[in-house]
Amino acid sequence: MTAINTKFDIVISGGGLSGALTALSLSLLNRGNKAPLSIAIVENAPINQNPSLNFDDRVLALSHQSVSYLADLGVWQHMRQAATGIETIHISDQGYYGKARVYAKDHHVSALGVVIEMALIGKAIYQCLENVKNITWYCPNTIASVDYHADSVDLELDDEQKLSATLLLGCDGGHSVVRKSAGIDVTTKLYQQSAVIANVSTAVKHNNVAFERFTKSGPLAMLPLSKDRCSLVWTLSPEQAHQVSSLSDDKFKQALYTAFGGWLGDITHVGERAVFPLNLIQANEQVYHRTILIGNASHTIHPIAGQGFNLGLRDTRDLAKVLQQALDDDQDIGGLNLLQHYQMMRKQDHQQVIGLTDSLVTLFSNDLPPLVIGRNIGLKALNYLACIKHPFVAKTMGY
């Protein structure tokens, strides 16, 4: 798209899932005179709206609340047929008695969440963006420099185009250019773990059960996926992860069966494997002068419990609420009061989810006898005590 207007209400750095979803959400907002916001997206990679899906595509688990929000935006309708519902969550501790089950029907929903290929989520969002008139793409482009002024943030792109924004949003991932330009430091916790990611098939159908298996090396998740596949997220030490990922298919199947157990029978097929280091990265501030960080630019968390993308989606949802209120009140959408209000609005959710995932990693990646006893008692309590189970399930469902 040819850029005409270089002065925008909002400029979004990053046009991936987070940036595109944020753009779609904010494009629906209106001023008091019903005029929409002008929005620009700066994305450094060509956008592929027709991805070729295959056995190996990476997937995401979407919480119940995330599905509801995507439905509100008109995105869910484009992807629902390809999504696989999670009707049961099966939690166990390898070699110990502690187990817990969570059933969707006990919480009056048809599914606790869904699992779907990332490419299909992106395709659905881009479909919704096709006819949006108030969004301008700068793609492929990168932000070369950022200058902060009292009433605007001025950007120069790599091809020397110049943009001006009332509000700048960093939706550009863990290596965020916006975060670095604002001089926002991060706090990093190294888990000394890596995740082996692959799609696999099993002899026994998953029947919409998501398995979270805690092993001596860390959590192992098997999430139900379409075409009778499962999405594997296997946490190991970095050395083990690279060793396992380089095994032959037959040896990998054997190693996975040993770690996961016979819940789904033999591992019959293994797709392409990838290895990702696992760290907790938190921006020390979520906002700066006329600038807000969204999603992974603000927080990159451990994949245990599948909360990362869902937490970022709630960043987008709450930002839309804050901005619409500002527009209704004819306030500056990049003003300090709005930024502080947004940061306080998101603080509790960030703390709760990051605290939950971090404590689960610590608790279930440790073989010290007191922790083993404590976590197995905890799993039993989670299984049988509604006063513990319901708040836990509500948080993982996004509420």
N, C-alpha and C positions, 0 to 999 in steps of 0.2 A: 504494500500500500504506500502510495506517495504521501509523504508528510507535508501538510499545508500549514496547519496551526502549530507553532512552536511554543506557545504559551498555554499551559494546561493547569487545571485544578489539581490533578494528581498525576505524578509520574511513578510508574512501577518498574523497578529493576528486577528483571526475571520474568520470563513468560512460560515457565514450566507449570506443573500442576498447581503449585501455590500461587504464583503470579497470575495465571490465567483465571483461576477460581476467584481470586480477590478482585480482579478486573471485572468479571461477570457480576459479582455481588454488588460492587460499588456502582456499576453502570445502571443499576435499577433505582438508584437514589435520585431524589428530585429536590430542587430548591422550592421555596414557597411559591414561586411563579411557574412551577412544574418543569422548569428547564433542567435537563440532566447535567451531570458533571462532565467536563472534558477530561479524558483519561488517555495517557500514553503508556505503552509497554515497550521497554528496551530489553531485547532478548538476543543473546549472542549466538544462538544456534538456529538453523532453519527449522521452522515448525512443520512437522509431518502430521497432517490431519488424517492420513489413511494408513495407519501402521499395519504391518504384516504380522499377524499374531501366530505364534507357534507354541510348541510344547514348553519351551524354555522361558517364556515371558515372565518378567518379575511381577509380583503381585503385592497388593495391599489389603489389610483387614480394615474395613470401615465399621465403626460403631453404629449402633442403632440411631443415635442422635445425628451422626454424620449423614446417614442415609436420609433421614427426615429433612435435613437442611438442603441436601442435594436435590431432593424432590421439590422443595420450595423454590429453588432456583431454576427448575425445569431440566436439570441435568440427569437425574435418576431415570427418567423415562427413556433415555437413550442408551442406558447400560443395564437396566434391571434384568433383561433376559439372559445376560451373560454372567450375572452374579450368582455366587453360591452361598446360601444362607448357613449360618452357624446356629444349629438348633440345640447343641449340647457342647459344653466345655468339660473336658476330662483332664484333671490335674493329678499328677502322681510324682512320687519321689523314688527314684531308682534304688532298689535294694532295701526299701523301708516300707512301713505299713501305711504311712500317711497318704490319703487319697481324698479328692473332693470332686463332686459333680455339680454342674450348674445347668439347669434345663430352662430353655426359653419359655416353655408353657407355665413354669412356676412364677414367671415374671410377666405373664399376660401379654407376651409378644410372640409372633411367629418365628422370629430369629433374633438372636442377641446382637448380631452384626452380619456382615457379608464379606466374602473374599472375592477379589476380582483383579484382573490384570491391570497394571498401571497404565498401559497403553490405551486400554478401553476407557478408563476414566478420562484420560487426556483427550481422546477422540470425542467423547460425549461433551466435555466442556467446550472444545473448539467448535463443535457443531452449534452449540448455543451462542457462541460469539460471532458466528458468520454474519449474522444480520444486525449486529449491534452497531449503531451509527456513531456513537460518541466515544469510540476507542480507536486510537491510531497506533499502529505497530511500527516500531523501528527495529528491523530484523533482516539480516543478522547485524547487530550493532552491540557495542559495549560502551560503558561509561568511562571516559578518559579522565575527567576531572569534575569536582563538585565544589561550588562556591556558595557559601551561606550568606544570605542578606536578611534584613529585618522582615521583609514581606514576601520573600521567595527563596527558593533554592535553585541555583542556575547550574545547568549541566552542559558539558561538552562531550560529544560522542567521539568515537574513534575515527569517524570520517569528517570531523570538524563541524557537524551539525550542532546547533545550540538549542537547548530546551530550557524552559523555566517552569517551575512547579510551585504551587501554594503548599503542597504536601508531597513529600518523597517517601515511597514505601520500599523497603528492602525485602523482596521476596526471592532473593538470589542465593539461598542455600548456605551451607556451612562455611563457605569461603566468601561470604558476602562482601561485595565491593562497597555497598552502602555502609555497612557496619564499619569497615576499615576507614572509609572516608570520614565518618563521624568520629573516629578515634575511640570507639567503644571497645573496651577490653573484654576478654572472655575468661571465664573460669573453666578449666578443663580437668576432668577426672579420667585417668587412664584405667580401664578395667583389666588391661592385660588379657583381653579376649578378642577373638575374631569370630565372625559368623560365616558359616558355609551355607550358601543359598542355592537351592536347586528345586526343580519340580520333579516329583517321583510318582510312580504308580505302584499299587499294592495289590496283593492277591484278594484281600477282603475290601469291599467298598467302604468308603469312609462314612456313609450315611449321615452326612452333615454334622459330624463330630469334629471339634477342634481339640487336639491333644497338646497339652503343655506338660512335658516330661522333664523333671529336674534330675540331672546327672552330676557326677563328680566334677565334670569339666564345665558345667553350666547348663542353662536351660536348652531344651530341644523341643521345638514346636513343629507340629504337623497340622496344617490348616486345610480344610476341605476346599477343593477347587473343581472347576468344571471338567467335564470329560473324564470323570473318575480319577483325577489326579489329586495329589496333595502338594502343598507348598511347604518345603522344608526350610526351617531356620535353625541351624545346629551350631550352638555356641561351644567353642573350644579355645584352648590356648592358641596364640598365633602359630606356634610351631606345629601343634596338632592339626590345626585348620589347613595349613599348607600341605602337610603330609596326607591328610584324608582327601583333600581335593585333587591330589595328583594320583590317587589310586586308580586301578583299572575299574571298570564298571562293576564287575563281579565282586571284587574285593571291597569296593565302596558299599555295595548292597549288604554284604556280610557285616561290615563294621556298623552300618546304620541299624541293621536288625538287632545287633548285640546291644547297642545303646538304647534303642527305642523299645525293644521288646516285641512280642508277638501280637500286639493289639490289632494290627491290620494284616497279619500274615506276612508272607514273604514280600520283599521289595522286588517288583518285577521289571521295573524300568527306571532309569535315572537319566535326567536331562543334563544340560550343560551346567557346570558348577562355577560359582563365583565366590570370592572371599572378601569380606569387608571388615576392617578394624572397628572395634566397638569402644566408643568413648562417650562420656557425658560432657557436652560443651554448652555453657550457658553465657549469654551476653550479660554483662554486669548492669547494663541499662537496656530497657526495651525502646526507649525514645531518645531523641536528640532534637536540636532545633529544626522544627518543621519536618521531622523524620521519625518513622516508626519501623521497627523490625517485625517481620511476620514469619511464622513457621521456623524452618531450620536455620534461618539467619539469626533467630532469637534463641532457639533451643534445639539441640540435636541430642536425642536420648537413646537409651538402649532399646532394642526391638522387643524385649520381653513384654508380654501383654498387648503388643501391637498398638501402642498409644501415640506414636510420633506424629503421623499425618493427621490423626483426629484432633490432637492438641492444636496443631497449626490451623486446621479448619475452624476451630472455635475462635482462634485469633481473628480470622477473617469475619466470622459471624458477629463477634462483639464490636469489631471496628466499624462494620456497617451500621450497627445500632447507634454507636457514639456519633458517627458522622451524620446520620439522618437527623438525630436530635439537634446537632449543631446547625444543620441547614434549616430545620423548622424554626429555630430560635434566631436565625440570621447571624450566626456567629462565624468567626474565622475558623475554617476547617484545619488550619495548621497552627492554631494558637496554642500557647503553653497550657492553658487550662484544659483544653481538649486532650492534649498529649498526656498530661498527668492523670486525667480521669481514665483514659484508656489503660494506662499502665497499672493503676490501682484496680481497675476492673478485672484485669487478667492475672493479677498477682496470685490470688488464692488457688486458681485452677492450675497455674504453672507449678506452684509449690507442692500441691497435692499429687499431681501426676508424676512429677520428677521425683518427689519423695517416695512414692509408691514403687516406681520402677527401680530406682536406685537401691531401695531396701530389699526388694525381691532378689536383685542380682547378688547383693552381699550375702543375704540369708541362704540362698540356694546355690551358691558357688563356693560353699565352705563345708568341709567335712569334720569340723570340730564337734565332738560329742554333744556339748550343751546346745549348740545351734541345731544339730540334727534332731535332738529330742524336741526342742522348742518348735521347729518348723513343722514337725509331724503332728504335734499337738495342735498347732495352728491350722493345719490342713483339716484335721478332724473337726475342729471348732467351726471352720469355714463351711464344712459339709453339713453340719447338723444344727448350727445356731443361726437362726434367721436374723438376729440382731447384728451379727457379723456379716453374714452372706449378703443381705440386701444392700447395705451401703457399698460394699465392695463391688457387687455386680452393677449397681447404679453408676458408679464412677467409671467402670470399664465400658459401660454402654454410652458414656458421654454425658451423664446427667449429674 
